[in-house]
Amino acid sequence: MSTENLEYKNAMDRLEAILERIDNSEMGIDELAGQVQEATNLLKKCRQILVSTEKNVQEALASLEGEADA
C-alpha cells in the first residue's frame, strides 16, 4: 500500500472515530473544540490526497491518449 493510501486510510479511520464519539456524546465541550479542529485538519489532508490522486490519474489518462494517437 502506498504512503498516500496509508495516510488517507489512517485519516479516514481517525475521522470516523471522532465522528462516532461526537454522535455518542462521549466528550465535553472543551474536548469537542479540539476534536473538531483535528477533524478539520484531517479533512484537509484527505482532500489534498484526493486532488493529487485525481491529477495523477488525469495525467496517466492523457499519456495513454497521446500514445493511442501516435
SULWO-V552934 format. One line per field, one symbol per residue. psi: psi as a letter, one per 30 degrees, with the letter a starting at -180 (. if undefined). burial: b if it has 16 or more other C-alpha atoms within 10 Angstrom, else e. A space follows every 10 residues. Layout:
BEGIN
psi = ???
burial = ???
END
This chain:
BEGIN
psi = kleeeeeeee eeeeeeeeee eeeghgllee eeeeeeeeee eeeeeeeeee eeeeeeeeee eeeeeeeef.
burial = eeeeeebbee bbeebeebee eeeeeeeeee ebeebeeebe ebbebbeebe eeeeeeeeee eeeeeeeeee
END
